């Protein structure tokens, strides 16, 4: 994965383990999704609207 993907989605992995997303991608493509993002032991999907969900 390219770090520019994380920048477009505004992904942040906080010290408390939470993952947030607030980037400009929703203005460019409101349907965009970043899948397979590894955050520690978890794998997540990030939607353009900022929703972060854990993959199983």
N, C-alpha and C positions, 0 to 999 in steps of 0.2 A: 504494500500500500504506500502511496505517496503521501508525504506530510501535507501537500496542498489540499488533499481530500479532507483531512482533519481541519485545516484552516477554513475551508469553504463551509464546513458544517459547524465550525466553532466549538469543536469537542474539547472539553476540559476534564481531566481526571483529578479530582480534588484529593487532598491529604486524608480526608475522612473516608475515602473509597467511593464517594458518589461520582457519577458521571453526568455532566451537563452538556448541552449543545445549544448554541445561539449564534449562528453564522449567517452570512448573506445569501446562502444557497437558495433559500425559499423565494427570494426575489428573482433568481435566475431560472429555477426549475422547482416548482412547488411539489412535484411528485418524486423528487430525488430521494434515494436511500443509500446509505453507506452500510454495507453488510459485512459481517466477518471481522469487525473491529475487535482486536484483542486488548483487553484492559485488565492486566494482572492475570488472574485465573479465569476470568469471564470472557465470553465472546458476545458482542452486542451488535444490534442494528440501530442506526441513527437515522431518523426521518428528517426531511427538510423542515418540518414544523417544530423540531427540537425534541421530539419524543425519543427516548432511549429505552430499548427493550432488550432484555437478556435473551440470547438464543439458547436453545436446548439441544 
